[in-house]
Every structure is written in C-alpha cells, then in structure tokens.
Amino acid sequence: MEVRVAIATRRSIRKYREEPVSRQMIEQLLDALFAAPSAMDARPWQFVIIEDRGSLRALGREMAHCEMLSEAPLGVLICAEPVRERAPGFWPQDCAAAAENFLLAAHALGLGAVWIGLYPLEERVGVVRRVLRIPDPIVPFSLMAVGHPAERLPPENRFDPAKLHHNQWGQPWPTAVRKENP
Ligand SMILES: Cc1cc2nc3c(=O)[nH]c(=O)nc-3n(C[C@H](O)[C@H](O)[C@H](O)COP(=O)(O)O)c2cc1C
C-alpha cells in the first residue's frame, strides 16, 4: 500500500476477529516502532508486546472505555524511558511518532488497530503499571489494541482550509478543489 493511501484510509478499528496476529506481522509492526524519528535520535522508548489474553482482558476491564482490549488478540504498549532523553521534555513527541508509525504499519498489513491514550491520565497509567508490572522509571504512554479487523470504517476527509495560513498567520492558503477520497 502506498504511504499516501495508508495515511488517508487508516481509521481506528475497535472490533477484531479471533484469529491471532502472526509472529511475522508482529515483527513488521516492531520494525515500524523502532524506525520512528526521535529528538536527537535518543529513542527513549520501551515496548511491551502483549499476547496474554488474561492481561488484555484485565486491562479492558479495569480501564473505562477500553472494552476493545478484552477482544483484541494483541496489545502493544509504548512506554517512555525519560532518563534516555537527550533533548529534555521531548519524550511524548518521540513516543507519539512511534505510535503513528505503528498505526500506519498495522493498516498497511491489513490489520486494524486503535491508539488508547494512557499518559497523562494517572488512573490509566496506574492500571497498566500494576497489570503489566511496569517499573517506576518507565512511563506507560499509549496502548495499541490490534487484530484482524471485524469492522470497516470509510476514510474521512478532514481537510480544513480554516486551519491553514499562508506565509503569515491569518492569510489564507489558496486551496484547490479537493477529491473526496484518495
Ligand atoms: C492521543 C490519543 C489518544 C486516544 N485515546 C483513545 C482511547 O482511549 N480510546 C479510544 O477508543 N480511542 C482513542 N483514540 C483514537 C481516537 O478516538 C481516534 O483517532 C479519533 O476519533 C479519530 O478517528 P480515526 O482514528 O478513526 O481517524 C486516541 C487517539 C489519540 C491520538
């Protein structure tokens, strides 16, 4: 799948088939995580691959509005290790770059995934720490629920000329007529 198409057609998928995600696919998802850019190339991250259905069900049960985790065959936790930062304060951006890489790679493989925000929600961070035994210096950042999709969502055109400025704030960008779908 072309990157342009993957970006335009990716949606958050919260319903999955039973079928497990193969090791080969998981390896490709991990490649996408590690390929992300990070400030000063510090890579201040750690990842937890969760195939244990008991842990996924516990996470889905204990965090409000995260029921999709109970049905997902795979979860991938993106954590920060702030002590590894070279540019102080940038770790949330580094982890977010890994997270978006992951979502696009999953979509390109025909998988469905959703980003479940953890940091800075203390309650969710606490649940993940407890269930997955994450030590104190590591910060759970986001949790990806992944599986073979059991729902399809259409692409959305979110292009918004009101949020574009040309050269200076407030000067409109001369928007061309846009196609609805990629
Ligand atoms: C930082 C962040 C946190 C999110 N947290 C959740 C979440 O806790 N639960 C959930 O169902 N979706 C979550 N999402 C997914 C968004 O709801 C979704 O991306 C948004 O509604 C746009 O839909 P789309 O991903 O299908 O394009 C999160 C997305 C981001 C970027």
The ligand as a Gaussian input file, in Angstrom:
#p B3LYP/6-31G(d) Opt

LIG

0 1
 C       -3.600000      10.538000      21.932000
 C       -4.758000       9.680000      21.503000
 C       -5.493000       9.028000      22.471000
 C       -6.567000       8.214000      22.099000
 N       -7.232000       7.513000      23.076000
 C       -8.262000       6.706000      22.715000
 C       -8.940000       5.933000      23.711000
 O       -8.609000       5.968000      24.891000
 N       -9.966000       5.150000      23.314000
 C      -10.353000       5.064000      22.008000
 O      -11.293000       4.323000      21.713000
 N       -9.728000       5.777000      21.036000
 C       -8.690000       6.589000      21.355000
 N       -8.018000       7.292000      20.394000
 C       -8.453000       7.201000      18.979000
 C       -9.235000       8.444000      18.563000
 O      -10.507000       8.416000      19.183000
 C       -9.363000       8.469000      17.022000
 O       -8.072000       8.523000      16.466000
 C      -10.161000       9.669000      16.541000
 O      -11.517000       9.567000      16.962000
 C      -10.151000       9.791000      15.021000
 O      -10.647000       8.616000      14.400000
 P       -9.763000       7.704000      13.435000
 O       -8.566000       7.221000      14.195000
 O      -10.684000       6.570000      13.018000
 O       -9.329000       8.517000      12.249000
 C       -6.938000       8.083000      20.721000
 C       -6.167000       8.747000      19.761000
 C       -5.080000       9.516000      20.138000
 C       -4.223000      10.176000      19.075000

